[in-house]
Amino acid sequence: MHNNIHNTLNFPAMDIKIKKGLDLKLVGGIENPKNACAGLKAVEGVCALCPEDFPGFKPKTSIKEGTLVNAGDAVLYNKDYETMALASPIDGKVRAVVRGDRRRILRVEIEPAKVDPATEQTGILDNADAQATVDVLASKGLLARFRERPYDVVPTAGVCKVRDIYVICFDSAPLAVDPAECVEGTEVEKRLAGGLEILSRLTDGKVYLAVRAGSSFAAIAERIAAGGKGIEVLSVAGLYPSSLPGSLISATAPLNKGERVWSLDLTTALRIGELKACGHYSFENTVAVVGYEVEKPFYAKACDGMSIKALVNGHLKKSPEHKRIISGNVFTGVSESEDGYLRFPYRQLTIIPEGDDKDEFMGWASLAPSKVSVNRSFPLSFMRKIFNPDARLNGGRRAMIMSGEYERYIPMDILPEYLIKAILAKDVEGMEKLGIYEVAPEDFALAEFADTSKLPLQQIVRDGLDYLRKELE
């Protein structure tokens, strides 16, 4: 059991080494990432908010097409938590409210336009208690960017304090942009310290600040933790999924039934600090455009939900091969067309070959040395090689093979294969006993990649979490 400790204490750094997992080395990374972050020009274009990116958020809107909005204005509200909003990332005009079946809102598209400046609201977080702080973060579009466990959803209405909060300051996914590499300076340190002070109001436990072991950002984290209250630095080393909240929660204080924890990324924590200091915050991010099909992988400055066409314009290889555009990384990202948008929580576009136009001898069964495998089925699975995979499944879905292979890639104290079987059987009691409250779909991404049975594990887990939440709440 986890014992809550008052946030009037400071804590020494904790070293964590994730041994289960896999670092997949892919062609198409950015050379000298630190230098590539300097002097970036902003990409401008249409942005979109996609409610599907925020599990548990039931969208409604009173905004009509043609409405002018400022950056930070609420565009969508949560039916189950009306204070919680999604905010426009740019000054502009609502171009379209795109709906699907049963008039479900798929996205709200906003195009840049000149609008009257917004009224500044300074001091809105000064001396606020936990409930008032949560209300401000919800109305400003920041709380929806948290994730709550159990169920891996946006925070629940009526909850203003949780057991612990995890701030993730690095990304171990293939070709990912490390947010800490693109932020530095005393102003960033002040913003982060301010953001963590706000977060410490929302827990009687700890605010964990997870950093990559040995990184330059670790020193900043240590200084902030020394000057703050209730902040503990997690110095994390090891393989992917070392940067996922599930791995870190399991390594520090596993979740018990009835407990809640929140997690968020470094960018969101910095925005909270900026809101505290200035009364507003910037929606601009550093976005990595990477992958084999990018002529020269690069970083760009872009707002949340930026048009993919604006990001990749003129940067893709002019080859006849089909391309797979992924908003995010190859493990957990969302497949998009060039007419799509950068999806939350990703700050990365990965473009790889589709592979459906290849004519290959023996197909997926070929023993070609360029093949990627987590097993010793291919000649170069023994070597530390940089691979150029395409998007093919390389096999077919079949009955679940109980081989224990999932456990090699999930660094949590659970029985993942039995948990998947319980989810498929809709066995609520079995799911609870096997650790459903601890997991999120992303925790199974690597197991899905390695799965001999080719099962859609992330979707199975998402469906299981949604079913359990509906049954129990």
N, C-alpha and C positions, 0 to 999 in steps of 0.2 A: 504494500500500500504506500501511496505517496503522502508524505506529511507536508501540509502547507506551512510555510515559514513567513513570518511577517516581513513586509518589504521595507522595514527599517534597518535591515542588515545588508552588508555587502558580502559578495561571495567570490572566492578565488576562481580562476578559470578552470574549466573541466576539459580534459583531453579525451576525444572520442575517435576511435579508429574503426571505420566500417570495412569489414573484411569480406562480407558476402556482396556480390554484385559483379559489375563488368564495366570497364571503360572501353567503349567502342570508338576506335580511332577512324575518322572518316576524312576523305579528301575534301578540300574546299574550306579549310579554316582560314582565319585571318592571321597574317604574319604580324608580329610585334603589336599585339593588341593595345598596349599602353600608348604607343605612338599613334596608332590608328584612331584613338579617341580624341586626339587634339584637333582643334579648329574645325569641327564639323559644321556643315551648313544644314539648315533646317529644310526638311522636305515638306511641301505644302500640298494639300489636296483634300478631297472628301474624306470624312471620318464617319465611322458607324459604331453604334452601341448594339451589341447582340446579347439579349437577356439570357440566352442559352449558356453563355459563358459563366453565369452566376447561379450555380445550383441552389435551389430553394427560393429563388427570387421569382415571384409571380407578377409579371409586369402589367402595368396599366399606365395610360398616358392621357393627358388633356391637351397635349401639344398637337397642333394641326400643321399640315404641310404649308410652308411659306412663313411660319413663325420665326422671328428673329430671336436668337438666344446668345447670351454671353457665355464664355468659358466658365464653367462652374455652376451654371443654371441647371436645376433639376429638369430632366427630360422624361424619365421613367420613374414610377413609384412601385413599391412592393405591396401587393394587395394584402398580404399577411402581416405587414409591418410598414404602415403608411408613412412613418417618419423616414424610412430608408429610401434613398433615391440613387439613380445613376445620373451623373452630370455630363453635360456637353463638354467635350475636350477642347473645343475651339469656339471663337467668336464666329457666328455664321447664321445660316438660314436652314431650317428643316427642309431638306429636299424631298424626303419620302419617309413614310411610315410603312414598312413592308410587312405584310401579314401572310400567314399560311393557312392551313386548315383550321376551321372553326374560329377564324379571325385571330389566331394566335400571333402575337407580335414576334416577328423574326429579327428585325433590326430597325433602328432609326438612323437614317443617313442625314448627315449635316454637311453642307458645303460652305467654304469660307465666304464671309461677307462682312462689310463694315457695319458695326452696331455701336450704339452709344455706350460709353464706358460704364462698367458696373460700379455700384456704390461700395466703397471699402468698408469692411467690418472688422475692426481691430479689437483685440482683447476678448474675443468670444469664448476662448478657452481658459481665461484667467480665473483661478479660484473656483472652477466648476467641480462639482462632486461627480461621482462615477456615472450617475444617471444622466446628468446634464452633459457630461463629456460624450457619452455614447450618442445622445440625441444630436449633438452638433456634428459628430463624425458621420452619423447616418444621413443627415440632411445634406451634407456637403459631398456625398458620393464616395466617402472613404471607407465606411464600415462594410459596404458591399464587397470590398476588395480583401476583406479578411475571410478566412475559412475556419469553420467551427467543426471540431470533432466532439462527439460522434456525428456521423452521416456526411461529413465533408460538404457542408452547405454554408451559405452566408449566415451570419449570426442570427440567433433566434430572438424574436420580439420579446421584450420583458427581461432579457438577460443583460445586466450591466457589469457583472463581475464573473470571472472564470477562474479555474484553478491556476493555470499558467498561460503565458503568451510566448510564442516563438517568433523571432524575427530572423529570417533567412537572408544572409548577406552574400551568398555565392551560389553558383549554379554549376553542377557537375555533369549536366547533360551533354551529349555530343555536340560540338561546335557552338556551344552556348556563349553568350556574352556574359562576362562576370560583372555584375553591377558595381562591385567595389572597385574594379579597374577604371571605371569611367567617372568616379566621383572622388574628389580630394580637396584639401584646403581646410582652413579654419572655419569657413562658413558652413561647409558640409558637416563638420564635427559639431558645430553649434546646433544645426538643424536636427541632426540625429539625436543629440542629447536631449533636445526639447521634445522630440517625438517620443523618446523612451520615457521621459518624465510623465507625459500624458498617458502612455500605455500602463505605467506602473499604478495609475489610479484605478485601473480596471481589473486588478487581480490582487488577492491577498497572498499569492504565491510569488513566483519569480517571473521576470521578463528575461528570457534566454536570448542571447545575441549570438547567432551561429556564424562563425567566420572560417574561412579556409586556413588550415594550419600552415604557418610560415608565410602568410601573405602580408603585404605592407599594411593592409587594412586592419590586421589583428592588433597592431599597436594603437590605432585609433580606438578600437573597441575596448581595449584594456583601460585607456585613459578615461573613457566615458563611464565604464563600469566602476572605476575607482572613485569618480566624482558623483555617481548616482546612487540610488537606493533600490535594493531589490533586483539588481541587474547582474546576471551571471553570463560570462563569455563561454561559449562552447567552441573550442579549437578542434575543428573536424578534419580528419584525414581519411583517405581511403577511396574506394571505388564508387561509381554511380550505383545506387541512389543515395549517396551520402548527403546530398543537399535537400532531400525531401523531408518535410516535417515528420512524416510517419517514422522514418528511420531514427530521427533525433528524439522524438517523444519516447520511442521504445528504448533508446539507449540511456535516457535520463530518468523518466518517471512514466512508465506505461499507464495508459488510460484505464480506469476502472468504471464500471457501470455507474451512472449517475453523475459523473464528472464531465466537465467541458473544458476544452482548451481552444485557444485561437492561434492562428498562424498568419503571417503576412510577410511580404518581401521587403527588402531594403528600400526600394523606391517609395513604397507606401508609407514606411516609417519616416522617411525624409519629408514627404508631403505633409504628414501630420505636424512635424516640427515647423515647416514653413507656414502652415495654417495658423499655428500658435503664435508665430512671430509677426506675420504680416496680414492675417485675416483672409488670405487666399493662397492658392498654390498652383504651381505650373504642372501642366499635363504632358510636358515634353519628356521623351525617353531617348536613351541611346538604343538603337535597334541594330542587330547584327543581320546582315543579308549574306548568307553563306551557302555552301554546297557546291558540288561538282559542276552544276549547270550555270553557275555565276561566273562571268568572265574574270572578274577580280573581286573576291569577297571583301566586304567593306562594312563600316559602321555608318549609320545615318542618324540624325536628330529628327524625330518624328513624334507626333502626338498619339495618344491612345487611339486604337481603332483606325489607323491610317490606311488609306487605299493601297492595296498591294501593287496596283498598276503604277502609282506614283513612286513607290519605293524601288521597283525593279526596272523602271523605264530606262532602256538603253544599256542595262547591265547584264542581261542574260546572253548566253552563248547563242550565236546564230547558227544553230545546227537543226537538221530536220527531225531529230529524235524527239519523242514525246517527253514532256517534263512533268514531274510531280511537285507542286508547290505546297509546302507544309507551313502553316502558321504555327510556329513552335519548333520543337525538336523531333527527331525521327521516332522517338519512343512514345511520346504523349501528345504530339501536335495534331492539329486539325487540317485535313486536306482541303485546300481552297483553289478556286480558279484565279486567273489573273485579274478578274473583275471583283474579287472578294476583298476582304479587309483583315488587318492584323487583329487577331483574337486575343482576348484576355485569358490567362495572365502572361501571355508570351511577349517577349521583346526580341524575337528572333524569327527570321524567315529562312527556311531550309529548302533549297531547290535541288532535287536529285533526278536522275533518269527514271521515267515511268517503267520502262522495260517491256511494255506490252507490244512493242514493235520490233523486238529482237527475235532473230532466228538463230537459236543456239543448239548445237549438237547435244542431244540427250536432255536438253532443258535443265530443270532444277537438279536432276540426278547426275549431271556432269561433274567430274572431279577436277574441274579447272582450278588452277591455283588462285584465281581472283575471287573465288567464292568465300563468303563469310560464314563461319560456323562456330558455335560455342562448344561443339563436340569435336572429337578427333576424326571427323569424317572426311576432311579435306586437307590437302597437303600443307597449306599455310595456316591452318588453325593453331599450329605449334609456334608460330612466329609473331613478333610484334610488328605487324604490318598495318599500313594505312590503307583502308579499303574504300572502294567506290561501289556501294551496293545500289540496286534499283528498288522500286517499290513493289516488286512481285512477292506474292505470298510464298512461293517456292514449296509447294506441297498442297495438300487438301485437308479440310477439317474432318476429324474422325472422333470416335469415342475417346473419352478421357483415359490417358495412360497413366496409371498411378506409379510413377517412377521415382518420386522424390526430387525431381529436378527443379521444381518451383523454389524449394527451400534454399537452393544454391544462390538465388538472386533476390531473396527477400530477407533483409537483416532484422527481422522482427521475431519475437518469441511466440510464433503461431504455427499452426499446421495448415499451410495455404491450400493444399489439394483437398483436404477434407472440408475446409471452409467453402471452397468453390462448390463442392458437391452439396453442402447444406444450403447454399444460396439457390442452386438450381432446383433443389427439392422444396424450396420455400419453408425450410425447417427453422422456425424462429428460435426455438430453444437451442438447436444445434449451432446456429449462427452466433448466438450470444456466448455460448461456451467456447467457441473456436476463435473468438477475438474480432468479431465484426465491428465493434465499437472503435477499435484502434486503427482501422484501415481506410484508405481512400483508393479510388481507381488507379491513380498514378503509382501507387505502391506495387501494383501488379504489372506495370508496363514492361519491365525487363523480363519478367517471367513469361509474358505474352510473346515477346520477341524470341525467346528461347524455346517456347512450347512445342514439343513434338506433335501434339494433337492439334495445333493451330487454332485454339479456341480464342474467342474475343474476350479475354479475361477482364479487361478494363470495363467493358460494357456490362459484363455479368455482375461485377462488383457494384457498378453504379445502379443497376436495376435492383440488386439486393439491398443496398442502402435505402433506396427510395421506397421499396416495399416494406422494409422494417420500420422506417419512420412513419409511414402511413398506418401501419398496424398498431404502433405503440404510442403515437402522439395524437 
